[in-house]
């Protein structure tokens, strides 16, 4: 089967797929012929995105920290066709230093929440998607592709990003052992580490602030587009020699301390 036909008649799941990076990825995978499960907590944008994609795509309300909810989303994907691709884009971020100005320590519960959503949530999808993919008929030995989302903060975390950087560093660190673990069933594992992207979170910033962020990128001096993230995810699916790698998608930015 050709690489462009890998997703025809198959399903894909995208967590955080209602908008932003996940939304763009879901759109790209649907354009390649997949029935896409939008696994998201947004009960308004999620169904709208599934309706936009059509072609058997649907929304499943999903909290990635809940293994049962993830399992239900995976089951919905399998109902739509063999699960070939899983992309984890669901995540949260906070800003808090280890010690605040009053010398009080970072709240442990807040740290744990970020780890639970970004790292444990990614693991929940990774493990359950792999179990479903193991049942697929192999295509030239391959049964599926799992793509996770880290961040440049995994490598150059800024002041106040201790929890976020730890969570995304963990996602990066899972890539090689996961690829090794799943090699025996023909599943590839990859990670994208995006830089500064024009997502709904940044859309709320004043234009001057957005331009300042864009100017911090080496080249091109622009915010990344979610569609560019989706294109890279599709390239990862199509290029069958890519495995066990984290790819920075960041315009060569190296984050300053603040």
VEXSE-510889 format. One line per field, with one value per residue: residue number from 1; residue in one letter; x, z, y of N, C-alpha, C, CB in turn. Coordinates in steps of 0.001 Angstrom, whole numbers. Glycine has a CB too. Layout:
// VEXSE-510889
seq	c(NUM|...)
type	c(A|...)
n_u	c(X|...)
n_w	c(Z|...)
n_v	c(Y|...)
ca_u	c(X|...)
ca_w	c(Z|...)
ca_v	c(Y|...)
c_u	c(X|...)
c_w	c(Z|...)
c_v	c(Y|...)
cb_u	c(X|...)
cb_w	c(Z|...)
cb_v	c(Y|...)
END
This chain:
// VEXSE-510889
seq	c(1|2|3|4|5|6|7|8|9|10|11|12|13|14|15|16|17|18|19|20|21|22|23|24|25|26|27|28|29|30|31|32|33|34|35|36|37|38|39|40|41|42|43|44|45|46|47|48|49|50|51|52|53|54|55|56|57|58|59|60|61|62|63|64|65|66|67|68|69|70|71|72|73|74|75|76|77|78|79|80|81|82|83|84|85|86|87|88|89|90|91|92|93|94|95|96|97|98|99|100|101|102|103|104|105|106|107|108|109|110|111|112|113|114|115|116|117|118|119|120|121|122|123|124|125|126|127|128|129|130|131|132|133|134|135|136|137|138|139|140|141|142|143|144|145|146|147|148|149|150|151|152|153|154|155|156|157|158|159|160|161|162|163|164|165|166|167|168|169|170|171|172|173|174|175|176|177|178|179|180|181|182|183|184|185|186|187|188|189|190|191|192|193|194|195|196|197|198|199|200|201|202|203|204|205|206|207|208|209|210|211|212|213|214|215|216|217|218|219|220|221|222|223|224|225|226|227|228|229|230|231|232|233|234|235|236|237|238|239|240|241|242|243|244|245|246|247|248|249|250|251|252|253|254|255|256|257|258)
type	c(X|X|X|X|X|X|X|X|X|X|X|X|X|X|X|X|X|X|X|X|X|X|X|X|X|X|X|X|X|X|X|X|X|X|X|X|X|X|X|X|X|X|X|X|X|X|X|X|X|X|X|X|X|X|X|X|X|X|X|X|X|X|X|X|X|X|X|X|X|X|X|X|X|X|X|X|X|X|X|X|X|X|X|X|X|X|X|X|X|X|X|X|X|X|X|X|X|X|X|X|X|X|X|X|X|X|X|X|X|X|X|X|X|X|X|X|X|X|X|X|X|X|X|X|X|X|X|X|X|X|X|X|X|X|X|X|X|X|X|X|X|X|X|X|X|X|X|X|X|X|X|X|X|X|X|X|X|X|X|X|X|X|X|X|X|X|X|X|X|X|X|X|X|X|X|X|X|X|X|X|X|X|X|X|X|X|X|X|X|X|X|X|X|X|X|X|X|X|X|X|X|X|X|X|X|X|X|X|X|X|X|X|X|X|X|X|X|X|X|X|X|X|X|X|X|X|X|X|X|X|X|X|X|X|X|X|X|X|X|X|X|X|X|X|X|X|X|X|X|X|X|X|X|X|X|X|X|X)
n_u	c(849|537|2095|370|-2065|-2315|-4016|-6554|-9801|-9263|-8960|-8262|-7144|-7302|-6287|-7322|-8345|-10243|-9549|-6892|-3555|-4249|-6717|-5977|-4380|-6223|-7827|-6013|-5428|-7943|-8222|-6582|-7993|-8763|-11064|-11706|-11413|-12353|-11083|-11771|-12347|-14031|-17232|-18581|-16964|-15863|-17881|-18557|-16176|-15927|-18169|-17420|-15263|-16402|-16971|-17198|-15984|-16020|-17022|-15814|-16333|-13699|-11566|-8276|-6883|-8329|-8382|-10504|-12150|-10416|-10163|-12760|-12811|-10836|-12071|-14214|-12852|-11849|-14219|-14821|-12973|-9828|-7502|-5046|-3493|-2547|-2669|-1485|-2506|-3674|-3398|-2202|-1129|653|1747|4126|6487|9118|9477|7435|7040|6748|8161|6962|6423|5949|2750|2101|-84|-833|1374|1267|-1146|-572|1379|-186|-2128|-591|1562|899|-1608|-870|542|-1556|-3069|-1136|-535|-3028|-3808|-1783|-2390|-4747|-3825|-2155|-3763|-4262|-4089|-914|737|3046|4544|3953|1798|779|996|2133|1940|3245|3005|5396|7305|9267|9891|10600|13276|14378|13213|11364|11486|9203|8092|8346|6655|5344|7542|8684|6668|6544|9156|9123|7399|8982|11066|9846|9811|11881|12122|9450|9219|10996|9797|7430|8208|8127|5506|5145|4661|5254|6748|6686|7612|6582|8026|6836|7406|6645|3369|547|-2011|-5334|-4875|-2846|-4133|-5612|-3904|-2623|-1942|607|2030|1919|3405|5873|6541|6746|8986|10984|11618|14039|14163|11611|10514|7946|4848|4271|2107|-860|-1545|928|1988|176|850|3444|2888|1493|3538|5193|3615|3616|6334|8024|10411|10932|11245|11139|11976|12273|11122|11909|9842|10128|11241|13921|14124|15463|14648|14615|15498|13230)
n_w	c(0|-808|730|788|807|3211|5274|4201|4671|7264|10803|12896|15906|17643|20323|22095|19812|19029|18440|17610|17535|17538|16204|13609|12907|12950|10808|8675|8702|8171|5572|4295|4202|6540|9116|11654|15129|17307|20209|22969|25532|25047|24593|22776|20648|19803|18614|16474|15026|14244|12589|10590|9454|8526|6681|8345|10651|14155|17338|20591|23893|26047|28771|29172|31393|32527|32383|31601|30090|28004|26963|25979|23903|22229|21586|20100|17897|16811|16063|13855|12022|11320|13731|12910|13391|16126|17747|20199|21445|23503|26293|29052|30486|32964|34866|37190|39703|41421|43950|45199|45281|47935|49055|49242|48529|45317|44596|45270|44341|42066|40434|40136|38745|36192|35331|35336|33318|30979|30798|32012|30820|28110|28130|28742|26382|24535|25442|25325|22690|21406|22172|20761|18124|17877|17087|14448|10924|9539|7493|5220|7355|9227|11759|12902|13890|16409|17632|19686|21614|22587|23607|22987|25439|26801|26544|26890|29259|30511|33040|35582|34359|35463|36040|33575|31838|32974|32499|29681|29091|30018|28158|25847|26743|26808|24216|22807|24423|24164|21407|21167|22795|21345|18883|18285|17603|15376|15500|15197|17055|17645|18304|18393|18965|19425|18840|19249|18609|16642|18248|19759|22398|22204|20624|22135|23030|22975|19838|19713|21575|20393|18077|19189|20216|17819|16691|18226|17154|15239|12335|10032|10979|12405|13942|14430|12345|13012|10942|9892|11849|11652|9066|9497|11202|9409|7593|9221|9501|6856|6211|6577|7726|9792|13213|16774|17352|18335|16959|16582|15945|15234|14075|14640|17147|20374|23577|25709|29177|30179)
n_v	c(-1196|2234|5129|7316|6109|4950|5806|5603|4541|3988|4845|7708|9235|12273|14007|16916|17937|19790|22395|24763|23405|20712|20776|21577|19429|17335|18129|17871|15098|14071|14970|13240|10970|9675|8653|10739|10868|13275|13935|15548|18043|20094|20694|22234|23288|20884|19051|20731|20848|18157|17939|19707|18329|15933|12844|10538|11298|12083|13503|12861|13260|13792|13311|13313|12505|10533|7193|5506|7170|7768|5208|4833|6694|5638|3223|4192|5125|2738|1556|3043|2296|576|1613|3742|5997|8023|11060|13137|16089|17412|19546|21588|24729|26578|29446|29725|30276|28420|29437|31993|35626|36111|34156|31723|28257|26681|25423|22093|20599|21974|21639|18856|18642|19708|17884|15603|16059|16747|14884|12303|12071|11988|9585|7815|7869|7020|4361|3035|3440|2041|-583|-991|-658|-2841|-4889|-4513|-5384|-5791|-3351|-3561|-4380|-2458|-1185|1103|4619|6734|9945|12357|15437|17647|20378|23320|24166|21940|21799|24368|25689|28448|31086|30455|28266|25743|23510|23054|22677|20398|18537|18487|17830|15241|14047|14205|12537|10060|9198|7647|5192|4342|3941|1839|-101|-600|-1468|-4176|-4702|-3246|-463|2937|5644|9061|12498|15882|19008|21935|25474|28837|29266|30312|30030|29614|30477|32420|34204|35930|37838|41233|42917|44060|42552|40049|40527|41067|38559|37161|38379|37327|34927|33175|32699|31923|35224|34944|33899|30447|28483|26655|24894|24228|22633|20492|19618|18660|16526|14890|14343|12828|10561|9647|9228|6495|5794|7370|7377|7156|9760|13200|16110|19438|22177|25169|27500|27890|29056|29778|29649|32464|33275|34619)
ca_u	c(0|1333|2008|-789|-3276|-2213|-5143|-7828|-10619|-8797|-9331|-7218|-7648|-6522|-6727|-7222|-8584|-11316|-9015|-5441|-2692|-5015|-7724|-5317|-3935|-7417|-8228|-5067|-5601|-9209|-8008|-5864|-8921|-9067|-12178|-10971|-12095|-11953|-11145|-11568|-13310|-14873|-18464|-19118|-16092|-15587|-18859|-18477|-15010|-16239|-19100|-16625|-14420|-17240|-16295|-17184|-15344|-16972|-16498|-16013|-15898|-12599|-10592|-7144|-6391|-9220|-8135|-11752|-12581|-9514|-10541|-13996|-12457|-10120|-13074|-14962|-11992|-11799|-15522|-14822|-12013|-8575|-6832|-3689|-2748|-2993|-1898|-1832|-2303|-4310|-2424|-2448|69|497|2954|4379|7874|9303|9156|6842|7695|6668|8981|6144|6738|5011|1747|2308|-1265|-807|2419|747|-2205|61|1996|-1241|-2736|351|2419|121|-2631|-220|817|-2817|-3409|-71|-639|-4279|-3769|-889|-3115|-5679|-3060|-1559|-4726|-4373|-3300|251|923|4504|5067|3567|415|295|1929|1706|2662|3011|3373|6211|7431|10652|10086|11229|14721|14737|12089|11532|11119|7789|7621|8886|5707|5133|8771|8833|5697|6915|10401|8734|6865|10169|11847|9138|9796|12751|11704|8170|9503|11633|8781|6373|8781|7753|4168|5133|4113|6268|6426|7398|7190|6805|8257|6575|7819|5559|2385|-621|-3125|-6338|-4326|-2118|-5035|-6162|-2896|-2604|-1145|2005|2634|2069|4505|7103|6837|7173|10338|11949|11939|15217|13640|11021|10071|6495|4301|3970|701|-1300|-1513|2296|2081|-556|1633|4546|2303|1208|4834|5633|2838|3978|7739|8040|11709|10979|10812|11921|12600|11569|11470|11554|9195|10223|11932|15257|14102|15989|13920|15343|14988|11869)
ca_w	c(0|-844|1943|716|1005|4534|6119|3533|5320|8630|11724|13650|17073|17968|21563|21918|18394|18729|17990|17710|16871|17346|15184|12305|12641|12617|9451|7718|8651|7478|4141|3782|4125|7825|9968|12804|16408|18018|21637|23561|26584|24612|24047|21760|19480|19358|17615|15292|14259|13631|11495|9532|8800|7840|6356|9444|11846|15221|18588|21812|25062|26616|29725|28969|32680|32913|31480|31050|29037|26868|26390|25210|22672|21398|21085|19045|16711|16246|15413|12572|11129|12024|14246|12362|13874|17348|17976|21484|21485|24696|27281|29774|30948|34041|35147|38632|40070|42531|45110|44775|45847|49400|49477|49401|47474|44265|45097|44766|43603|40756|39691|39811|37739|34887|35002|35085|32012|29855|30722|32239|29777|26884|28310|28653|24956|23941|25798|24860|21231|21010|22347|19636|16886|17845|16474|13024|9949|9198|6143|5084|8708|10116|12211|13306|14234|17554|17651|20911|21543|23672|23482|23157|26884|27296|26449|27403|30029|30997|34429|35814|33581|36053|35876|32148|31273|33479|31808|28277|29075|30167|26872|25007|27246|26523|22786|22424|25011|23601|20072|21355|23330|20381|17620|18041|17009|14163|15760|15348|18036|17354|19090|17861|19998|18790|19464|19501|17551|16652|18742|20439|23611|21836|19919|23086|23364|22123|18629|20007|22263|19404|17200|19968|20231|16469|16464|18975|16337|14414|10974|9712|12156|12426|14773|13671|12032|13333|9737|9724|12788|11036|7934|10004|11679|8224|7069|10103|9155|5518|6127|7423|8362|10972|14421|17982|17215|18655|15978|16934|14885|16040|13446|15260|18391|21629|24514|26727|30520|30389)
ca_v	c(0|3457|5928|8200|5326|4323|6183|5385|3527|3796|5916|8401|9949|13468|14633|18360|18127|20740|23679|24923|22432|19487|21001|21587|18059|16559|18516|17297|13645|13815|15210|12076|9854|9045|9067|11282|11044|14485|13631|16867|18368|21217|20161|23127|23299|19522|18596|21589|20417|16866|18209|20341|17329|14961|11592|9576|11861|12375|14044|12080|14031|13014|13828|12403|12003|9440|6070|4977|8095|7539|3922|5015|7394|4673|2276|4886|5151|1384|1332|3757|1660|263|2808|3801|7165|8694|12281|13770|17541|17966|19991|22832|25416|27560|30226|29791|29993|27484|30279|33260|36811|36033|33031|30522|27288|26297|24482|20738|20148|22610|20933|17531|18776|19876|16597|14622|16309|16769|13695|11082|12027|11521|8157|7077|7733|6203|2945|2439|3423|948|-1846|-1110|-809|-4177|-5806|-4210|-6130|-4954|-2825|-3578|-4555|-1357|-1204|2408|5700|7539|11219|13127|16851|18205|21827|23771|24321|20715|21988|25697|26201|29815|31368|30207|27117|24516|22397|22830|22117|19027|17681|18341|17069|13841|13583|13985|11403|8805|8894|6529|3919|3917|3402|532|-1017|-912|-1930|-5573|-4779|-2431|874|3977|6692|10302|13659|17222|20021|23223|26725|29791|29086|31181|29224|30435|31071|33634|35117|36898|38836|42431|42741|44412|41410|38978|40903|40903|37130|36783|38888|36518|33756|33456|32862|33231|35976|34822|32839|29247|28258|25297|24056|23730|21506|19394|19124|17845|15270|14076|13888|11749|9374|9188|8824|5306|5582|8232|6680|7409|11076|14438|17136|20805|22955|26395|28623|27993|29831|29229|30487|33239|32967|35155)
c_u	c(884|1133|777|-2100|-3331|-3443|-6507|-8589|-10212|-9280|-8089|-7884|-6722|-7075|-6452|-7540|-9651|-10800|-7494|-4658|-3442|-6049|-7138|-4848|-5106|-7864|-7311|-5258|-6898|-9045|-7271|-6725|-9271|-10388|-11560|-11882|-11512|-12153|-10775|-12603|-14286|-16105|-19128|-18276|-15853|-16573|-18810|-17300|-15281|-17175|-18374|-15837|-15239|-16537|-16217|-16487|-16403|-16248|-16808|-15465|-14882|-11748|-9411|-6562|-7208|-9024|-9401|-12270|-11709|-9879|-11794|-13718|-11721|-11101|-13899|-14153|-11973|-13109|-15554|-13882|-10748|-7877|-5377|-2851|-3382|-2077|-2383|-1473|-2921|-3243|-2829|-1110|-267|1798|3101|5835|7934|9021|8539|7527|7666|7485|8203|6383|5582|4038|1934|1123|-1303|219|1897|-332|-1613|706|921|-1876|-1729|1153|1630|-973|-2067|82|-453|-3214|-2406|-301|-1907|-4376|-2903|-1597|-4094|-4936|-2462|-2457|-4901|-3618|-2119|267|2424|5156|4607|2086|-112|1407|1330|2584|2263|3483|4145|6178|8908|10955|10660|12741|15186|13546|12378|11187|9606|7237|8057|7957|5535|6353|8982|7897|6110|8258|10132|8183|8025|10909|11162|9355|10629|12331|10366|8366|10134|10626|7831|6891|8302|6366|4052|4466|5258|5783|7316|6844|7510|6977|8063|7139|6604|4579|1167|-1870|-4153|-5818|-3604|-3018|-5595|-5176|-3031|-1663|332|2723|2866|3254|5848|7514|7357|8610|11400|12338|13104|14811|12754|10465|8543|6103|4044|2477|309|-1268|-119|2575|1386|188|2788|4025|2028|2492|5371|4895|3342|5406|7997|9406|11897|10439|11714|12585|11676|12054|10986|10953|9067|10918|13275|15272|14789|15486|14853|14788|13583|11361)
c_w	c(0|426|1956|919|2394|5389|5472|4221|6741|9515|12366|14847|17362|19258|21474|20499|18028|18156|18017|16938|16576|16257|13789|11922|12242|11186|8403|7587|7944|5976|3478|3796|5420|8391|11300|14026|17081|19500|22410|24662|26171|23890|23024|20489|18926|18329|16330|14406|13557|12440|10306|8735|8002|7676|7479|10691|12891|16454|19725|22972|25849|27576|29686|30273|33178|31953|30856|29917|27797|26171|25537|23888|21707|20785|19963|17755|16021|15540|14016|11554|11891|12460|13788|12952|15145|17587|19268|21452|22729|25710|27929|30157|32054|34159|36657|38897|41225|43854|44593|45496|47359|49949|49693|48235|46502|44824|44446|43927|42200|39855|39228|38732|36339|34428|34606|33705|30888|29687|30901|31183|28457|26965|28185|27203|24260|24195|25238|23332|20732|21119|21210|18332|16758|17152|14977|12172|9553|7737|5959|6469|9715|10466|12631|13662|15394|17614|18897|20744|22786|23517|23532|24633|27515|27352|27047|28144|30572|32481|34572|35080|34173|35829|34405|31521|31719|32728|30361|28113|29217|28887|25908|25442|26983|25100|22421|23100|24477|22215|20182|21857|22251|19024|17277|17435|15771|14340|15968|16339|17770|18201|18330|19032|19362|19573|19725|18337|17756|16986|19411|21705|23305|21155|20833|23452|22471|20937|18865|20684|21293|18469|17913|20030|18873|16206|17229|18229|15414|12959|10645|10959|12174|13494|13884|13451|12411|12127|9492|10671|12184|9862|8404|10521|10500|7608|7909|9795|7837|5445|7095|8028|9558|12180|15583|18000|17697|17692|16478|15718|15434|15377|14060|16541|19512|22710|25511|28110|30784|29131)
c_v	c(1245|4254|6811|7456|4693|4602|5950|4253|3218|4940|6513|9060|11113|14043|16133|18761|19130|22055|23655|23867|21140|19625|20956|20188|17179|16856|17869|15788|13272|13999|14047|10818|9177|9537|9477|11412|12281|14219|14900|17071|19457|20691|21048|23072|21890|19007|19423|21176|19092|17049|18830|19300|16331|13627|10585|10073|12176|12888|13078|12900|13217|13837|12869|11877|10816|8273|5499|5859|7930|6237|4020|5716|6467|3680|2894|4936|3788|1039|1944|3126|1333|1546|2805|4933|7708|9886|12929|15246|18177|18377|21298|23447|26384|28344|30354|29438|28991|28187|31570|34425|36829|34861|31746|29564|27060|25249|23110|20262|20737|21939|19578|17591|18882|18561|15585|14813|16087|15481|12406|10943|11529|10034|7325|6833|6814|4722|2313|2426|2271|-399|-2076|-1362|-2206|-5190|-5556|-5218|-5255|-4547|-2648|-3614|-3517|-1415|165|3369|6493|8784|12000|14563|17263|19720|22168|24010|23061|20871|23314|26292|27601|29930|31183|29005|25786|23326|22041|22174|20676|18088|17433|17634|15580|13256|13290|12723|10064|8326|7671|5218|3420|3314|2019|-500|-1507|-1379|-3339|-5722|-3877|-1084|1846|5043|7892|11429|14933|18169|21396|24398|27588|29753|29984|30359|30136|31116|32386|34660|36201|38000|40065|42223|43054|43250|40255|39267|40750|39434|36674|37207|38107|35244|34111|33692|31668|33909|36071|33814|31626|29100|26833|24366|23492|22570|20290|18787|18250|16508|14335|13537|12737|10448|8790|8655|7678|4988|6501|7469|7072|8774|12185|15511|18493|21502|24368|27586|28918|28840|29061|30171|31185|32882|33479|35822)
cb_u	c(-961|970|3244|-812|-3374|-962|-5018|-7613|-10581|-7263|-10292|-6459|-7765|-6569|-6010|-5841|-8930|-12117|-9548|-5031|-1464|-5683|-8403|-4130|-3231|-8558|-8203|-3629|-5585|-10316|-7221|-4605|-8385|-7948|-13262|-10362|-11944|-12774|-10188|-11668|-12584|-14080|-19403|-19186|-14762|-15581|-20262|-18342|-13785|-16871|-20231|-15662|-13585|-17656|-14943|-16537|-14532|-17795|-17095|-15311|-17108|-11726|-11199|-6062|-6415|-10705|-7417|-12813|-12527|-8035|-10751|-15021|-11595|-9046|-13998|-15333|-10562|-11507|-16659|-14436|-11698|-7635|-6921|-3753|-2695|-2986|-2031|-1105|-2891|-5291|-1068|-3330|749|129|2894|3428|8606|10737|10434|5316|7043|5205|9694|4645|7135|5772|318|2544|-2537|-501|3691|191|-3080|1116|2824|-2314|-3293|1298|3514|-499|-3247|1070|1468|-3929|-3436|1293|-606|-5465|-3242|382|-3857|-6535|-1952|-1256|-6067|-3856|-4160|1536|135|4997|6533|3893|280|-625|2211|1792|2372|3724|2124|7700|6636|10911|8768|10853|15151|15189|11761|10665|11556|7016|8118|9124|4340|4817|9977|8547|4299|6965|11331|7716|5893|11117|12094|7658|10292|14204|11623|7190|10433|12808|7989|5508|10311|7817|3103|4450|3168|6599|6609|7300|7874|5631|9696|5099|8835|6114|1951|-784|-2625|-7527|-3370|-957|-6176|-6602|-1492|-2171|-1686|2073|1743|764|4327|6918|5589|6247|10408|11379|10693|16231|14801|9910|10703|5946|2993|4517|423|-2695|-1973|3310|1449|-1907|2164|5304|998|432|5854|5419|1332|3808|8681|7574|12833|10167|10826|12964|12996|11804|10854|12790|7776|10936|11088|16237|12654|17593|12896|15221|15906|11846)
cb_w	c(1233|-2063|2097|-614|-55|5255|6495|2038|4531|8672|12805|12761|18308|16809|22800|22293|17808|19975|18866|19149|17727|18626|15410|12311|13869|13610|9302|8142|10066|8008|3935|4593|3243|8820|10147|12452|17322|17541|22011|22481|27832|23692|25132|22291|19834|20527|18201|15706|15170|14666|11967|10135|9828|6488|5905|8999|11495|15568|18882|21724|25964|25508|31189|28188|33721|32920|32215|32151|29538|27332|27486|26023|22986|22223|22224|19492|17094|17351|16268|12784|9923|11123|15801|10866|12794|18580|16771|22661|20237|25323|26645|31035|29801|35403|34467|39416|40453|42524|45987|45053|45326|49843|50722|49496|48095|43011|44828|45926|44358|40888|40560|41062|38037|34941|36199|36168|31945|30026|31771|33654|29586|26624|29668|29378|24261|24495|27311|25447|20690|21878|23684|19514|16821|19251|17168|12744|8694|9526|5917|4281|8663|9468|13352|14460|12994|18893|16364|22104|21379|23642|24606|22343|27557|26409|25006|26248|31176|30185|34852|35433|32163|37548|36493|31435|31674|35000|31851|27608|30188|31263|26259|25072|28737|26775|22014|22780|26503|23531|19284|22340|24434|20186|17687|19327|18048|13073|16998|13973|19505|15862|20478|16937|20628|18608|18584|19706|17481|15285|19735|20789|24295|20924|19296|24338|23237|22940|17519|20900|23431|18582|16709|21391|20620|15423|16852|20338|15512|14504|9930|8664|12168|11036|15497|14377|10533|13903|8515|9961|14170|10587|7103|11119|12469|7185|7046|11568|9057|4530|6435|6632|7359|10740|14212|18134|15765|20148|14587|17457|14461|17287|13518|14262|18790|21631|25260|26458|31544|31559)
cb_v	c(6|4306|6774|8911|4248|4815|7620|5066|2286|3693|5396|9459|9010|14526|14002|18847|16861|21017|24829|24886|22140|19087|22321|22557|17472|16868|20055|17608|13054|14745|16508|11843|8869|9311|7909|12654|9774|15744|12438|17994|18795|22181|19902|24560|23949|18606|18650|23070|20291|15917|19134|21381|16596|15492|11882|8326|13136|11129|15446|10669|14417|12462|13961|13100|13115|9905|4984|4856|9556|7506|2909|5816|8622|3930|1819|6314|5569|350|1922|5205|2561|-576|2872|3955|8264|7717|13270|13069|18184|16939|20137|22588|26145|26868|31637|28834|31295|26898|30573|33270|38061|35899|33381|30892|25971|25743|25016|19778|20523|24104|20757|16867|20005|21003|16065|14718|17736|17911|13771|11087|13401|12307|7910|7835|9122|6617|2780|3196|4762|950|-1859|155|236|-4645|-5684|-2811|-6538|-5686|-1460|-2340|-4547|-13|-2155|2267|6635|6722|12048|12474|17731|17651|22577|25058|24679|19519|21908|26642|25249|30773|32822|31396|27218|24711|22754|24149|22967|18966|18314|19703|17541|13700|14648|15206|11563|8976|10079|6851|4053|5101|4354|645|-336|291|-1898|-6351|-4386|-3168|868|4619|6180|10655|13671|17676|19885|23410|27473|31234|27630|31899|28134|29587|30089|33288|34340|36188|38240|43679|43622|45668|40951|38814|42341|41463|36325|37404|40343|36159|33281|32293|32997|33075|37394|34399|33301|28022|28518|25332|24858|24856|21870|19866|20293|18591|15540|14893|15051|12138|9714|10313|10020|4135|5801|9538|5143|6357|11326|14867|16809|21580|22348|26084|29841|28587|30175|29107|29653|34786|33534|36159)
END
